[in-house]
Amino acid sequence: MFAGYSLSLLHQITSVLLEPVIWALLFFLALAFYEVGLAVGERFGGIARIREQGHKALMRTGRRRIERADFITRLAPMLGLMGTLIPLGPGLAALGEGELKVLTTAMMAAFDTTVIGLLAGMIGFVLGRLRRRWYDAALESLQSRAEHHG
């Protein structure tokens, strides 16, 4: 009897989570594309301008931007997996009742959230790798200039 109540509570909590998960995925996708725009600016002069501000500014900005890319890389696929699993329960229950239209809708939501989560995660991963390389090169350049002048 207690198991029935707890399972019902879990199902209610899970069903409430689908819409926030979808909104969070859309946020992370938008953030990933925003970060692509920032990365283009970084690549074509932005990092050089930050480097002129000094070592601390370069370190602070680089760390913050790399962490943001890593945040996207880790969270977006997790949200995509949540968006995959949440609709599958009701979809499989609908299959048991012969309601294929409900199952089809659930499967579409599951696949869509998976793809969006993976896309945002891939963008974050690539940005994180590129930024590490770019900021490391900028730091090395700053250090070699300091050694050459010092």
BELTABEL-V169456 format. One record per pair of residues at least 24 apart in sequence whose C-alpha atoms are under 7 Angstrom apart, sorted by the first residue. I is the first residue (numbers start at 1). J is the second residue. Records with the same first field share a line. If there is no record, write none. Layout:
I = J ; J
This chain:
14 = 86
15 = 86
18 = 83 ; 86
21 = 79 ; 83
22 = 83
25 = 76 ; 79 ; 116 ; 117
28 = 72 ; 76 ; 120
29 = 120
32 = 120 ; 123 ; 124
51 = 138
62 = 135
66 = 128 ; 131 ; 132
69 = 124 ; 125 ; 127 ; 128
70 = 124 ; 125 ; 128
72 = 120 ; 121 ; 124
73 = 121 ; 122 ; 124 ; 125
74 = 121
76 = 117 ; 118 ; 120 ; 121
77 = 117 ; 118 ; 121
79 = 117
80 = 113 ; 114 ; 116 ; 117 ; 118
81 = 114
83 = 110 ; 113 ; 114
84 = 110 ; 111 ; 113 ; 114
85 = 110
